[in-house]
């Protein structure tokens, strides 16, 4: 991911939208191909980088590192470094990250229902089981 210039129109528009729209602010924090799956995997408990990598095999080391840094900067996860040789680092959901959990579960349920409606060519209600799990 390349860094945007702070003076670019894109960056300025993002800041303006984030200031007055909570939904845009929230989406800005969680946008990215792997962020939601990282948060979901951390919901199960503290994980080391290599554990997360094994749980999400298609993510590159670089992208996982970038997303973990962004999630930490956004206050959704916490990074704890233990003084040992080699250094031990674990990632956990922050209080804010845990508060987001029911929201992403509802969003996933909506996504599955919407996907089924679109695939069936109908715009009617389709029932999806209440318990859904992200792979």
C-alpha positions as CSV (number, residue, x, y, z in Angstrom):
1,X,0.0,0.0,0.0
2,X,1.4,3.3,-1.0
3,X,1.1,6.3,1.3
4,X,-1.2,9.1,0.1
5,X,0.0,12.7,0.1
6,X,-1.7,14.5,2.9
7,X,-2.5,17.4,0.6
8,X,-4.0,15.3,-2.2
9,X,-7.7,15.8,-2.9
10,X,-8.4,12.2,-2.0
11,X,-6.8,12.6,1.5
12,X,-8.6,15.9,2.1
13,X,-12.0,14.4,1.0
14,X,-11.4,11.4,3.3
15,X,-10.7,13.7,6.3
16,X,-13.8,15.9,5.6
17,X,-16.1,12.8,5.3
18,X,-14.6,11.2,8.4
19,X,-15.2,14.3,10.4
20,X,-19.0,14.4,9.9
21,X,-19.9,10.9,9.1
22,X,-19.4,8.1,11.6
23,X,-20.0,5.4,9.1
24,X,-17.3,6.7,6.8
25,X,-14.9,6.9,9.8
26,X,-15.7,3.3,10.8
27,X,-15.3,2.0,7.2
28,X,-12.0,3.9,6.9
29,X,-10.7,2.0,9.9
30,X,-11.7,-1.5,8.7
31,X,-11.3,-1.1,4.9
32,X,-8.8,-3.5,3.4
33,X,-9.1,-7.0,2.0
34,X,-7.7,-8.7,5.1
35,X,-8.7,-6.5,8.1
36,X,-12.0,-8.0,8.9
37,X,-10.7,-11.6,8.8
38,X,-7.8,-10.6,11.0
39,X,-10.2,-9.1,13.5
40,X,-12.3,-12.2,13.3
41,X,-9.3,-14.5,14.0
42,X,-8.3,-12.4,16.9
43,X,-11.8,-12.7,18.4
44,X,-10.8,-16.2,19.4
45,X,-8.0,-15.0,21.5
46,X,-4.4,-13.6,21.5
47,X,-2.3,-14.7,18.5
48,X,1.2,-14.3,17.3
49,X,2.1,-13.1,13.8
50,X,2.9,-16.6,12.6
51,X,-0.4,-18.0,14.0
52,X,-2.4,-15.3,12.2
53,X,-0.4,-16.1,9.0
54,X,-1.3,-19.8,9.3
55,X,-5.0,-19.0,9.8
56,X,-5.0,-16.7,6.7
57,X,-2.7,-18.5,4.3
58,X,-3.2,-16.3,1.2
59,X,-2.2,-13.1,2.9
60,X,1.4,-12.0,2.3
61,X,3.7,-11.2,5.2
62,X,3.9,-7.6,4.0
63,X,0.2,-7.1,3.8
64,X,-0.4,-8.8,7.1
65,X,2.2,-6.5,8.7
66,X,0.6,-3.4,7.2
67,X,-2.9,-4.3,8.2
68,X,-1.8,-5.2,11.8
69,X,-0.1,-1.8,12.0
70,X,-3.2,0.0,10.7
71,X,-5.5,-1.9,13.0
72,X,-3.3,-1.1,16.0
73,X,-3.1,2.6,15.0
74,X,-6.9,2.6,14.6
75,X,-7.2,1.3,18.2
76,X,-8.9,-2.0,17.1
77,X,-6.1,-4.3,18.2
78,X,-3.4,-4.2,20.8
79,X,0.2,-5.3,20.3
80,X,2.1,-6.6,23.3
81,X,5.9,-7.1,23.1
82,X,7.5,-9.4,25.7
83,X,11.1,-8.9,26.6
84,X,12.6,-12.2,25.5
85,X,15.0,-13.6,23.0
86,X,13.7,-13.9,20.4
87,X,11.2,-11.1,21.1
88,X,7.6,-12.4,21.5
89,X,4.8,-10.3,20.1
90,X,1.1,-11.0,20.5
91,X,-1.9,-9.3,19.1
92,X,-5.3,-9.1,20.8
93,X,-8.6,-7.3,20.1
94,X,-8.8,-4.0,22.0
95,X,-12.0,-3.0,23.8
96,X,-13.1,-1.2,20.7
97,X,-12.3,-4.2,18.5
98,X,-14.4,-6.4,20.8
99,X,-17.3,-3.9,20.6
100,X,-17.2,-4.2,16.8
101,X,-17.7,-8.0,16.9
102,X,-21.5,-8.1,17.0
103,X,-21.5,-5.4,14.2
104,X,-19.4,-7.5,11.8
105,X,-21.5,-10.6,12.6
106,X,-24.6,-8.7,11.6
107,X,-22.8,-7.3,8.5
108,X,-21.8,-10.8,7.5
109,X,-25.4,-12.1,7.9
110,X,-26.6,-9.2,5.8
111,X,-23.9,-9.9,3.2
112,X,-24.8,-13.6,2.9
113,X,-28.5,-12.7,2.6
114,X,-27.9,-10.1,0.0
115,X,-25.5,-12.3,-2.0
116,X,-28.2,-15.1,-2.1
117,X,-30.8,-12.6,-3.2
118,X,-28.6,-11.3,-6.0
119,X,-27.6,-14.8,-7.1
120,X,-31.2,-15.9,-7.2
121,X,-32.2,-12.9,-9.2
122,X,-34.9,-12.0,-6.7
123,X,-35.1,-9.1,-4.4
124,X,-37.0,-10.9,-1.7
125,X,-36.2,-12.0,1.8
126,X,-34.0,-15.2,2.0
127,X,-33.4,-16.8,5.3
128,X,-29.8,-17.4,6.4
129,X,-29.0,-19.4,9.5
130,X,-28.4,-17.2,12.6
131,X,-25.0,-18.8,13.3
132,X,-22.6,-18.0,10.5
133,X,-18.9,-18.4,10.7
134,X,-16.2,-16.7,8.7
135,X,-13.8,-19.2,7.2
